[in-house]
Amino acid sequence: MSAPEKKRLELARKAGRASHPQNIFERRMSKFLREPPSVRLAANVIVTATAMIVVLGGVLMRVFDHKEYSSVWQGMWLVIQTVTTVGYGDVAPKLVVGRIVASVVMLWGIAFLAIITAAITSVFVARAQQERELAAKAEAAGAETTVDERFDNVDAQLRQLRELLERTPPGS
């Protein structure tokens, strides 16, 4: 293989890696935006986003409020209660830094999930609108075909009448 061919192959590999995101969230969002979404795919996107918020929030709680949250799991338990708005009350931050982190998780979690939910809804609305437009176009095409067929029938009948008139002698 020549040097220019090797260079082209390497560039193609790099371009392939760049067009295929390595991050699971990026892959799922790319798939979601590329393909017509299903309810299952939309639910997967929401669950993935929620899981990311829970994991990140749990780690932040452990890092910033390590006295009260001795493990990431305890932080994740607080965050999952917060994000899902269940809030059992069995775990709540007592230190100011923990409350700040929990507040940030609440605000970012709500905003992030609201944006994702809105994006999913808009995609479903756009898809429904597109399907309605296709149905309307098909119906219009069917109507045009029907009108064209009727005109063809009228033309055929006029031709038959002309032929009959031409064959019939004028005095009969």
GUVO-634843 format. One record per residue: residue number from 1; x, y, z of N, C-alpha, C, O in turn. Coordinates in steps of 0.02 Angstrom, whole numbers, plus 32768, in hexadecimal, padded with zeros to 4 digits. Example, Ala and Ser with C-alpha at 12.3 -4.5 7.8 and 13.67 -1.06 7.14 Angstrom:
% residues 2
+-----+------+------+------+------+------+------+------+------+------+------+------+------+
:   n :  n.x :  n.y :  n.z : ca.x : ca.y : ca.z :  c.x :  c.y :  c.z :  o.x :  o.y :  o.z :
+-----+------+------+------+------+------+------+------+------+------+------+------+------+
:   1 : 8294 : 7EE4 : 8186 : 8267 : 7F1F : 8186 : 8294 : 7F5B : 8186 : 82C8 : 7F5A : 81A7 :
:   2 : 8282 : 7F90 : 8162 : 82AC : 7FCB : 8165 : 8285 : 8002 : 818A : 829E : 8039 : 8192 :
+-----+------+------+------+------+------+------+------+------+------+------+------+------+
//
This chain:
% residues 172
+-----+------+------+------+------+------+------+------+------+------+------+------+------+
:   n :  n.x :  n.y :  n.z : ca.x : ca.y : ca.z :  c.x :  c.y :  c.z :  o.x :  o.y :  o.z :
+-----+------+------+------+------+------+------+------+------+------+------+------+------+
:   1 : 802B : 7FC6 : 8000 : 8000 : 8000 : 8000 : 802D : 803E : 8000 : 805E : 8042 : 8026 :
:   2 : 801C : 806D : 7FD5 : 8045 : 80AA : 7FCF : 8037 : 80DA : 8008 : 8006 : 80D3 : 802D :
:   3 : 8063 : 810A : 8010 : 805C : 813B : 8046 : 801C : 8164 : 8040 : 7FFA : 816E : 8072 :
:   4 : 8009 : 817C : 8004 : 7FCA : 81A1 : 7FFF : 7F8D : 8176 : 8010 : 7F5D : 818F : 802E :
:   5 : 7F8F : 8136 : 7FFD : 7F58 : 810A : 800D : 7F52 : 80FF : 8058 : 7F1B : 80FF : 8074 :
:   6 : 7F8B : 80F7 : 807A : 7F8B : 80EF : 80C3 : 7F70 : 812D : 80E4 : 7F4B : 8129 : 8115 :
:   7 : 7F83 : 8167 : 80CA : 7F6C : 81A7 : 80E6 : 7F20 : 81AD : 80DE : 7EFD : 81C2 : 810D :
:   8 : 7F06 : 819B : 80A3 : 7EBE : 819E : 8097 : 7E99 : 816E : 80C5 : 7E64 : 817F : 80DF :
:   9 : 7EB4 : 8132 : 80CE : 7E95 : 8100 : 80FA : 7E93 : 8119 : 8142 : 7E61 : 8111 : 8164 :
:  10 : 7EC9 : 8137 : 8158 : 7ECC : 8151 : 819D : 7E9A : 818B : 81A6 : 7E78 : 818F : 81D9 :
:  11 : 7E95 : 81B7 : 8174 : 7E64 : 81ED : 8177 : 7E1D : 81D1 : 8179 : 7DF2 : 81EB : 819E :
:  12 : 7E10 : 819D : 8153 : 7DCD : 817E : 8153 : 7DBD : 8160 : 8197 : 7D85 : 8165 : 81AF :
:  13 : 7DEF : 8141 : 81B6 : 7DE4 : 8125 : 81F9 : 7DD5 : 815B : 822B : 7DA7 : 8154 : 8254 :
:  14 : 7DFB : 8192 : 8228 : 7DEF : 81C9 : 8256 : 7DAA : 81E7 : 824B : 7D87 : 81F7 : 827B :
:  15 : 7D97 : 81EF : 820D : 7D54 : 820A : 81FE : 7D1E : 81DC : 8217 : 7CEB : 81F3 : 8231 :
:  16 : 7D29 : 819B : 8211 : 7CF8 : 816A : 822B : 7CF1 : 816F : 8276 : 7CB9 : 816C : 8290 :
:  17 : 7D29 : 8177 : 8299 : 7D26 : 817E : 82E2 : 7D04 : 81BF : 82F5 : 7CDE : 81C1 : 8326 :
:  18 : 7D10 : 81F4 : 82D0 : 7CF2 : 8235 : 82E0 : 7CA6 : 8233 : 82D4 : 7C81 : 8254 : 82F7 :
:  19 : 7C90 : 820D : 82A2 : 7C49 : 820A : 8293 : 7C24 : 81D9 : 82C0 : 7BE6 : 81D8 : 82BF :
:  20 : 7C47 : 81B1 : 82E6 : 7C28 : 8182 : 8315 : 7C3E : 8194 : 835C : 7C73 : 817E : 8372 :
:  21 : 7C15 : 81BB : 837F : 7C28 : 81D0 : 83C2 : 7C33 : 8195 : 83F1 : 7C10 : 8162 : 83ED :
:  22 : 7C64 : 819B : 841C : 7C75 : 8165 : 844A : 7C4A : 8166 : 8489 : 7C40 : 8133 : 84A8 :
:  23 : 7C32 : 81A0 : 849B : 7C0A : 81A9 : 84D7 : 7BC5 : 8189 : 84CD : 7BA6 : 8193 : 8499 :
:  24 : 7BAD : 8163 : 84FE : 7B6C : 8140 : 84F6 : 7B34 : 8172 : 84ED : 7B06 : 8166 : 84C6 :
:  25 : 7B37 : 81AA : 8512 : 7B03 : 81DC : 850B : 7B02 : 81F9 : 84C5 : 7ACD : 8202 : 84A7 :
:  26 : 7B3D : 8209 : 84AA : 7B42 : 8225 : 8466 : 7B29 : 81F2 : 8433 : 7B07 : 8205 : 8403 :
:  27 : 7B3B : 81B3 : 843C : 7B24 : 817F : 840D : 7AD8 : 817A : 840E : 7AB8 : 8177 : 83D9 :
:  28 : 7ABB : 817A : 844A : 7A72 : 8174 : 844E : 7A4F : 81B1 : 8431 : 7A1C : 81AA : 840E :
:  29 : 7A69 : 81ED : 843F : 7A4A : 8229 : 8424 : 7A52 : 822B : 83D8 : 7A24 : 8240 : 83B5 :
:  30 : 7A8C : 8216 : 83BF : 7A96 : 8214 : 8376 : 7A64 : 81E4 : 8356 : 7A46 : 81F4 : 8323 :
:  31 : 7A5C : 81AA : 8374 : 7A2D : 8178 : 835A : 79E6 : 8194 : 835D : 79BF : 818B : 832E :
:  32 : 79D6 : 81B6 : 8393 : 7993 : 81D2 : 839C : 7984 : 8206 : 8367 : 794D : 8208 : 834C :
:  33 : 79B6 : 8231 : 8358 : 79AB : 8266 : 8327 : 79AE : 824C : 82E0 : 798F : 826A : 82B3 :
:  34 : 79D1 : 8215 : 82D3 : 79D9 : 81F8 : 8290 : 799C : 81D0 : 827B : 7985 : 81D7 : 8242 :
:  35 : 7981 : 81A8 : 82A8 : 794B : 817A : 8296 : 7908 : 8195 : 82AE : 7905 : 81BD : 82DD :
:  36 : 78D2 : 8180 : 828E : 7891 : 8193 : 82A8 : 7889 : 8173 : 82ED : 7890 : 8137 : 82F4 :
:  37 : 7879 : 819B : 831F : 7878 : 8181 : 8363 : 783B : 8155 : 8370 : 7805 : 8161 : 8355 :
:  38 : 7846 : 8125 : 839A : 780E : 80FD : 83B2 : 7805 : 8110 : 83FC : 782F : 8131 : 8419 :
:  39 : 77CE : 80FA : 8418 : 77C3 : 8108 : 845F : 77FA : 80E6 : 8489 : 7811 : 8102 : 84BA :
:  40 : 780E : 80AB : 8474 : 7842 : 8087 : 8498 : 7885 : 80AD : 8496 : 78A7 : 80B3 : 84C9 :
:  41 : 7896 : 80C7 : 845C : 78D4 : 80EE : 8456 : 78D0 : 812D : 8480 : 7901 : 813F : 84A1 :
:  42 : 7897 : 814F : 847F : 788E : 818C : 84A7 : 7896 : 817C : 84F1 : 78B7 : 81A1 : 8516 :
:  43 : 7878 : 8146 : 8507 : 787E : 8131 : 854D : 78C7 : 8122 : 855E : 78DF : 8133 : 8594 :
:  44 : 78EA : 8102 : 8530 : 7931 : 80F3 : 853C : 795B : 8132 : 8542 : 7988 : 8135 : 856C :
:  45 : 794C : 8164 : 851A : 7970 : 81A4 : 851F : 7964 : 81C4 : 8563 : 7993 : 81DD : 8583 :
:  46 : 7925 : 81C5 : 8579 : 7915 : 81E3 : 85BA : 7936 : 81BC : 85F3 : 7952 : 81DA : 8621 :
:  47 : 7934 : 817A : 85F0 : 7953 : 8151 : 8625 : 799E : 815C : 8626 : 79BC : 8161 : 865B :
:  48 : 79BD : 8160 : 85EB : 7A06 : 816B : 85E8 : 7A17 : 81B0 : 8605 : 7A47 : 81B5 : 862C :
:  49 : 79F1 : 81E3 : 85F4 : 79FE : 8226 : 860F : 79F6 : 8226 : 865B : 7A1E : 8244 : 867F :
:  50 : 79C2 : 8206 : 8673 : 79B6 : 8203 : 86BB : 79EF : 81DE : 86DE : 7A07 : 81F3 : 8713 :
:  51 : 7A03 : 81A6 : 86C1 : 7A3A : 817F : 86DF : 7A7B : 81A8 : 86E2 : 7AA0 : 81A5 : 8713 :
:  52 : 7A87 : 81CF : 86AD : 7AC4 : 81F9 : 86AE : 7AC0 : 822D : 86E5 : 7AF2 : 8239 : 8707 :
:  53 : 7A86 : 824B : 86EE : 7A7E : 827D : 8723 : 7A87 : 825D : 8767 : 7AA8 : 8279 : 8793 :
:  54 : 7A6B : 8221 : 8770 : 7A71 : 81FE : 87B0 : 7AB9 : 81ED : 87C0 : 7AD0 : 81F9 : 87F8 :
:  55 : 7ADC : 81D2 : 8790 : 7B22 : 81BE : 879C : 7B4D : 81FC : 87AA : 7B73 : 81FE : 87DA :
:  56 : 7B47 : 822E : 877F : 7B6E : 826B : 8789 : 7B5E : 828D : 87CB : 7B8B : 82A3 : 87EF :
:  57 : 7B1E : 8292 : 87DB : 7B0A : 82B0 : 881A : 7B22 : 8289 : 8857 : 7B37 : 82A6 : 8888 :
:  58 : 7B20 : 8246 : 8852 : 7B38 : 821C : 8889 : 7B83 : 8225 : 8895 : 7B9A : 8228 : 88CE :
:  59 : 7BA8 : 822A : 885E : 7BF0 : 8236 : 8864 : 7BFC : 827B : 8883 : 7C26 : 8282 : 88AF :
:  60 : 7BD8 : 82AE : 886C : 7BE0 : 82F1 : 8888 : 7BCF : 82F3 : 88D2 : 7BF2 : 8313 : 88F9 :
:  61 : 7B9B : 82D1 : 88E6 : 7B89 : 82CF : 892D : 7BC0 : 82AE : 8956 : 7BD2 : 82C6 : 898C :
:  62 : 7BDC : 8279 : 893C : 7C13 : 8257 : 895F : 7C51 : 8283 : 8963 : 7C72 : 8286 : 8997 :
:  63 : 7C61 : 82A6 : 892D : 7C9D : 82D0 : 892C : 7C95 : 830E : 895A : 7CC2 : 831D : 8980 :
:  64 : 7C5C : 8330 : 8955 : 7C54 : 836E : 897A : 7C39 : 8367 : 89C0 : 7C43 : 8392 : 89EA :
:  65 : 7C15 : 8330 : 89CE : 7BF9 : 8325 : 8A11 : 7C0B : 82E0 : 8A29 : 7BDF : 82B8 : 8A3A :
:  66 : 7C4D : 82D1 : 8A29 : 7C64 : 828E : 8A39 : 7C5A : 827A : 8A82 : 7C5C : 823F : 8A92 :
:  67 : 7C50 : 82AA : 8AAE : 7C43 : 8299 : 8AF5 : 7BFF : 8277 : 8AFC : 7BF7 : 8246 : 8B20 :
:  68 : 7BCE : 8292 : 8ADA : 7B8A : 8277 : 8AE0 : 7B7D : 823D : 8AB0 : 7B56 : 8210 : 8ABF :
:  69 : 7B9D : 823F : 8A76 : 7B93 : 820B : 8A43 : 7BD4 : 81E4 : 8A3C : 7C01 : 81F8 : 8A18 :
:  70 : 7BD6 : 81AD : 8A5F : 7C14 : 8185 : 8A62 : 7C20 : 815D : 8A23 : 7C56 : 8141 : 8A1A :
:  71 : 7BEE : 8158 : 89F8 : 7BF7 : 8134 : 89B9 : 7BD1 : 8158 : 8982 : 7BA3 : 8180 : 898E :
:  72 : 7BE5 : 814A : 8945 : 7BC2 : 8166 : 890B : 7B7A : 814E : 8909 : 7B4D : 8172 : 88F3 :
:  73 : 7B6E : 8111 : 8920 : 7B2B : 80F3 : 891F : 7AFA : 811B : 894A : 7AC1 : 8124 : 8937 :
:  74 : 7B11 : 8134 : 8982 : 7AE5 : 815D : 89AC : 7AD5 : 819F : 8988 : 7A9C : 81B7 : 898A :
:  75 : 7B07 : 81BB : 8968 : 7AFB : 81F8 : 8941 : 7ACB : 81EC : 8908 : 7A9F : 8215 : 88F9 :
:  76 : 7AD3 : 81B2 : 88E7 : 7AA6 : 81A1 : 88AF : 7A5F : 8196 : 88C8 : 7A2F : 81A7 : 88A5 :
:  77 : 7A57 : 817A : 8904 : 7A15 : 816F : 8920 : 79F2 : 81B2 : 892A : 79B7 : 81BA : 891A :
:  78 : 7A16 : 81E3 : 8945 : 79FA : 8225 : 894F : 79E7 : 8244 : 890B : 79B1 : 825F : 8903 :
:  79 : 7A14 : 823E : 88DB : 7A09 : 825E : 889A : 79CF : 823C : 8875 : 79A7 : 825F : 8856 :
:  80 : 79C9 : 81FB : 8879 : 7991 : 81DA : 8856 : 794E : 81ED : 8875 : 791C : 81F4 : 8852 :
:  81 : 794E : 81F5 : 88B7 : 7911 : 820D : 88D7 : 7901 : 8255 : 88C2 : 78C7 : 8267 : 88B8 :
:  82 : 7935 : 827C : 88BA : 792C : 82C2 : 88A7 : 7915 : 82C8 : 885F : 78E6 : 82EC : 8850 :
:  83 : 7937 : 82A6 : 8831 : 7927 : 82AB : 87EA : 78E1 : 8290 : 87DB : 78BD : 82AC : 87B3 :
:  84 : 78CF : 825A : 87FC : 788D : 823D : 87F0 : 7857 : 825F : 8819 : 781C : 824D : 8814 :
:  85 : 7869 : 828F : 8841 : 783C : 82B6 : 886D : 7817 : 828A : 88A0 : 77E1 : 829C : 88B7 :
:  86 : 7834 : 8250 : 88B0 : 7815 : 8225 : 88E3 : 7823 : 8242 : 8928 : 77F4 : 824C : 894F :
:  87 : 7862 : 824F : 8937 : 7876 : 826F : 8975 : 785C : 824D : 89B4 : 7832 : 826A : 89D7 :
:  88 : 7873 : 8210 : 89C2 : 785D : 81ED : 89FE : 786D : 8213 : 8A3E : 7848 : 8210 : 8A6F :
:  89 : 78A5 : 8237 : 8A3D : 78B9 : 825C : 8A78 : 78E8 : 8234 : 8AA5 : 78FF : 824E : 8AD8 :
:  90 : 78F7 : 81F6 : 8A92 : 7924 : 81CD : 8ABB : 796C : 81E5 : 8AB4 : 7994 : 81D8 : 8AE1 :
:  91 : 797C : 8206 : 8A7E : 79BF : 8220 : 8A72 : 79B7 : 8269 : 8A5D : 7995 : 8278 : 8A2C :
:  92 : 79D7 : 8295 : 8A81 : 79D6 : 82DC : 8A6F : 7A17 : 82FB : 8A85 : 7A30 : 82EC : 8ABB :
:  93 : 7A34 : 8326 : 8A5C : 7A73 : 8345 : 8A6F : 7A69 : 8376 : 8AA9 : 7A39 : 839C : 8AAA :
:  94 : 7A99 : 8374 : 8AD7 : 7A95 : 83A1 : 8B11 : 7AC7 : 83DA : 8B0A : 7ABA : 8412 : 8B21 :
:  95 : 7B00 : 83CD : 8AEA : 7B31 : 8401 : 8AE0 : 7B1D : 842F : 8AA6 : 7AF9 : 841B : 8A79 :
:  96 : 7B34 : 846D : 8AAA : 7B23 : 849F : 8A77 : 7B3C : 8488 : 8A33 : 7B17 : 848F : 8A02 :
:  97 : 7B78 : 846E : 8A2E : 7B93 : 8458 : 89EE : 7B69 : 8420 : 89D0 : 7B5E : 841E : 8994 :
:  98 : 7B51 : 83F3 : 89FA : 7B26 : 83BD : 89E2 : 7AE4 : 83D7 : 89C9 : 7ACA : 83C0 : 8997 :
:  99 : 7AC8 : 8409 : 89EB : 7A89 : 8427 : 89D5 : 7A92 : 844D : 8993 : 7A66 : 844D : 8968 :
: 100 : 7ACC : 846D : 898D : 7ADA : 8490 : 894E : 7ADE : 845F : 8914 : 7AC1 : 8469 : 88DF :
: 101 : 7B03 : 8428 : 891F : 7B09 : 83F5 : 88EB : 7AC4 : 83D8 : 88DB : 7AB2 : 83CF : 88A1 :
: 102 : 7A9C : 83C9 : 890F : 7A59 : 83AE : 8904 : 7A2D : 83E0 : 88DE : 7A06 : 83CC : 88B3 :
: 103 : 7A34 : 8420 : 88ED : 7A0D : 8453 : 88CA : 7A22 : 8457 : 8881 : 79F7 : 845D : 8855 :
: 104 : 7A62 : 8454 : 8874 : 7A7A : 8455 : 882F : 7A60 : 8418 : 8809 : 7A4A : 841D : 87D0 :
: 105 : 7A63 : 83DE : 882A : 7A4A : 83A1 : 880A : 79FF : 83A8 : 87FB : 79E9 : 8395 : 87C5 :
: 106 : 79DA : 83C4 : 882A : 7992 : 83CE : 881E : 7986 : 83FA : 87E1 : 7960 : 83E9 : 87B4 :
: 107 : 79A8 : 8434 : 87E0 : 799C : 8463 : 87AA : 79B4 : 8449 : 8767 : 798F : 844C : 8735 :
: 108 : 79F1 : 842E : 8765 : 7A0B : 8414 : 8726 : 79E4 : 83D6 : 8711 : 79D7 : 83CD : 86D5 :
: 109 : 79D2 : 83AC : 8740 : 79AC : 8370 : 872F : 7968 : 8381 : 8711 : 7954 : 8364 : 86DF :
: 110 : 7946 : 83AF : 8731 : 7904 : 83C3 : 8717 : 790C : 83E3 : 86D2 : 78E6 : 83D3 : 86A4 :
: 111 : 793C : 8410 : 86CC : 7946 : 8432 : 868B : 7959 : 8401 : 8655 : 793E : 8402 : 861E :
: 112 : 7989 : 83D5 : 8664 : 79A1 : 83A5 : 8633 : 796A : 8376 : 861D : 7960 : 836B : 85E1 :
: 113 : 7946 : 835B : 864D : 7910 : 832D : 863B : 78D7 : 8350 : 8617 : 78B8 : 8333 : 85EA :
: 114 : 78C9 : 838F : 8629 : 7895 : 83B4 : 8607 : 78A9 : 83C1 : 85BE : 787F : 83BB : 8591 :
: 115 : 78E8 : 83D1 : 85B3 : 78FF : 83DE : 856F : 78FC : 839E : 8545 : 78E6 : 839F : 850C :
: 116 : 7912 : 8367 : 8562 : 7911 : 8327 : 853D : 78C8 : 8313 : 852F : 78B9 : 82FE : 84F7 :
: 117 : 789D : 831B : 8560 : 7856 : 830A : 8556 : 7838 : 8337 : 8520 : 7812 : 831E : 84F6 :
: 118 : 7848 : 8377 : 8520 : 782F : 83A4 : 84ED : 784A : 8392 : 84A8 : 7825 : 8394 : 8477 :
: 119 : 7889 : 837F : 84A5 : 78A6 : 836B : 8464 : 7884 : 832D : 844A : 7874 : 8328 : 840E :
: 120 : 7879 : 82FD : 8475 : 7857 : 82BF : 8461 : 7810 : 82CF : 8449 : 77FA : 82B5 : 8416 :
: 121 : 77ED : 82F9 : 846E : 77A9 : 830B : 845C : 77A8 : 832E : 8418 : 777D : 831F : 83EE :
: 122 : 77D7 : 835C : 840D : 77D8 : 8380 : 83CD : 77E7 : 8350 : 8393 : 77CD : 8359 : 835C :
: 123 : 7811 : 831E : 839F : 781F : 82ED : 836B : 77E0 : 82C4 : 835B : 77D1 : 82B7 : 8321 :
: 124 : 77BC : 82B1 : 838F : 777D : 828C : 8384 : 774A : 82B7 : 835F : 7728 : 829E : 8332 :
: 125 : 7745 : 82F6 : 8371 : 7716 : 8323 : 8350 : 772A : 832C : 8307 : 76FF : 832A : 82DA :
: 126 : 776A : 8336 : 82FB : 7782 : 833E : 82B6 : 7775 : 82FF : 828D : 7761 : 8303 : 8253 :
: 127 : 777F : 82C5 : 82AD : 7773 : 8286 : 828A : 7729 : 827E : 8279 : 7717 : 8269 : 8242 :
: 128 : 76FD : 8290 : 82A9 : 76B5 : 828B : 829D : 76A1 : 82BB : 8265 : 7677 : 82AA : 823B :
: 129 : 76BD : 82F8 : 8266 : 76AE : 8329 : 8232 : 76C5 : 8310 : 81EE : 76A1 : 8317 : 81BC :
: 130 : 7700 : 82F2 : 81EB : 771A : 82D7 : 81AD : 76ED : 829F : 8193 : 76DF : 829B : 8157 :
: 131 : 76D5 : 8273 : 81C0 : 76A9 : 823D : 81AB : 7667 : 8259 : 8191 : 764B : 823F : 8161 :
: 132 : 764C : 828E : 81B3 : 760F : 82AD : 819B : 7618 : 82CC : 8156 : 75EC : 82C6 : 812B :
: 133 : 7652 : 82ED : 814B : 765F : 830A : 810A : 7664 : 82D5 : 80D4 : 764B : 82DD : 809C :
: 134 : 7685 : 829C : 80E4 : 768A : 8266 : 80B3 : 7645 : 824A : 80A3 : 7636 : 823B : 8069 :
: 135 : 761B : 8243 : 80D6 : 75D7 : 822A : 80CB : 75AF : 825B : 80A0 : 758A : 8246 : 8073 :
: 136 : 75B7 : 829C : 80AE : 7594 : 82CE : 8087 : 75AB : 82CE : 803F : 7583 : 82D4 : 8010 :
: 137 : 75ED : 82C6 : 8034 : 7608 : 82C3 : 7FF0 : 75EE : 8285 : 7FCC : 75DC : 8289 : 7F91 :
: 138 : 75EB : 824D : 7FEF : 75D1 : 8210 : 7FD0 : 7588 : 8218 : 7FBF : 7571 : 8202 : 7F8A :
: 139 : 7562 : 8238 : 7FEB : 751B : 8243 : 7FDE : 7513 : 8272 : 7FA2 : 74E8 : 8268 : 7F78 :
: 140 : 753C : 82A7 : 7FA0 : 7538 : 82D6 : 7F68 : 754A : 82B3 : 7F27 : 752B : 82BF : 7EF3 :
: 141 : 757E : 8289 : 7F29 : 7592 : 8264 : 7EEE : 7559 : 8236 : 7ED8 : 754C : 822E : 7E9C :
: 142 : 7538 : 8217 : 7F08 : 74FF : 81EC : 7EF8 : 74C6 : 8214 : 7EDA : 74A5 : 81FD : 7EAC :
: 143 : 74BB : 8250 : 7EF3 : 7486 : 827B : 7ED8 : 7498 : 8291 : 7E91 : 746D : 8292 : 7E66 :
: 144 : 74D7 : 82A2 : 7E86 : 74ED : 82B5 : 7E43 : 74E3 : 827B : 7E12 : 74CC : 8284 : 7DDA :
: 145 : 74F4 : 823F : 7E29 : 74EC : 8203 : 7E00 : 74A2 : 81FA : 7DEF : 7490 : 81EB : 7DB6 :
: 146 : 7477 : 8203 : 7E21 : 742F : 81FB : 7E16 : 7416 : 822E : 7DE4 : 73F0 : 821D : 7DB7 :
: 147 : 742B : 826D : 7DEB : 7416 : 82A1 : 7DBD : 7431 : 8292 : 7D77 : 740D : 8298 : 7D46 :
: 148 : 7470 : 827E : 7D73 : 748D : 826D : 7D32 : 7467 : 8233 : 7D12 : 745A : 8234 : 7CD6 :
: 149 : 7456 : 8202 : 7D39 : 7430 : 81C9 : 7D1E : 73EC : 81DF : 7D05 : 73D5 : 81C9 : 7CD0 :
: 150 : 73CC : 820C : 7D29 : 738B : 8225 : 7D14 : 7391 : 824B : 7CD1 : 7369 : 8242 : 7CA4 :
: 151 : 73C4 : 8276 : 7CCE : 73CE : 829A : 7C8F : 73DD : 826A : 7C55 : 73C4 : 8273 : 7C1D :
: 152 : 7404 : 8237 : 7C63 : 7412 : 8205 : 7C30 : 73D2 : 81E3 : 7C19 : 73C8 : 81D8 : 7BDD :
: 153 : 73A6 : 81D3 : 7C49 : 7366 : 81B4 : 7C38 : 733B : 81E4 : 7C0E : 731C : 81CF : 7BDD :
: 154 : 7339 : 8224 : 7C21 : 7312 : 8255 : 7BFB : 732F : 825B : 7BB4 : 7309 : 825D : 7B84 :
: 155 : 7372 : 825D : 7BAF : 7391 : 8260 : 7B6C : 737E : 8223 : 7B42 : 736D : 8229 : 7B07 :
: 156 : 7380 : 81E9 : 7B61 : 736F : 81AB : 7B3C : 7327 : 81AD : 7B25 : 7318 : 8199 : 7AED :
: 157 : 72FA : 81C5 : 7B50 : 72B3 : 81C9 : 7B3D : 72A9 : 81FC : 7B05 : 7281 : 81F1 : 7AD7 :
: 158 : 72CD : 8234 : 7B09 : 72C8 : 8266 : 7AD3 : 72E1 : 824A : 7A91 : 72C3 : 8256 : 7A5C :
: 159 : 7317 : 8224 : 7A94 : 7331 : 8204 : 7A57 : 72FD : 81D5 : 7A3A : 72F2 : 81D3 : 79FD :
: 160 : 72DD : 81AE : 7A66 : 72AA : 817F : 7A4E : 7270 : 81A5 : 7A2E : 7256 : 8190 : 79FA :
: 161 : 725C : 81DB : 7A4E : 7224 : 8203 : 7A32 : 7237 : 8220 : 79EE : 720E : 8221 : 79C0 :
: 162 : 7275 : 8239 : 79E8 : 728C : 8254 : 79A7 : 728B : 821F : 7972 : 7274 : 822A : 793A :
: 163 : 72A4 : 81E4 : 7984 : 72A5 : 81AD : 7954 : 725E : 819A : 793E : 7251 : 818E : 7904 :
: 164 : 7231 : 8199 : 796F : 71EC : 8189 : 795E : 71CD : 81BF : 7931 : 71AA : 81B0 : 7901 :
: 165 : 71DC : 81FE : 7941 : 71C2 : 8235 : 7918 : 71E0 : 8233 : 78D2 : 71BD : 8241 : 78A1 :
: 166 : 721F : 8223 : 78CC : 723F : 8221 : 788B : 7224 : 81E6 : 7861 : 721F : 81EB : 7824 :
: 167 : 7213 : 81AF : 7882 : 71F9 : 8175 : 785E : 71B0 : 817D : 784C : 7198 : 815F : 781B :
: 168 : 718D : 81A4 : 7871 : 7145 : 81AB : 7864 : 713B : 81DD : 782B : 7157 : 8214 : 782C :
: 169 : 7113 : 81C9 : 77FA : 7106 : 81F9 : 77C2 : 70DD : 8234 : 77DC : 70B7 : 822D : 780B :
: 170 : 70E5 : 826E : 77BD : 70C5 : 82AC : 77D5 : 7079 : 82AA : 77D3 : 705C : 82CD : 77FC :
: 171 : 7058 : 8288 : 77AC : 700F : 828A : 77A9 : 6FED : 8254 : 77D0 : 6FAF : 8251 : 77CF :
: 172 : 7010 : 8229 : 77F3 : 6FED : 81F2 : 7812 : 6FD6 : 81FE : 7856 : 6FB8 : 81D2 : 7875 :
+-----+------+------+------+------+------+------+------+------+------+------+------+------+
//
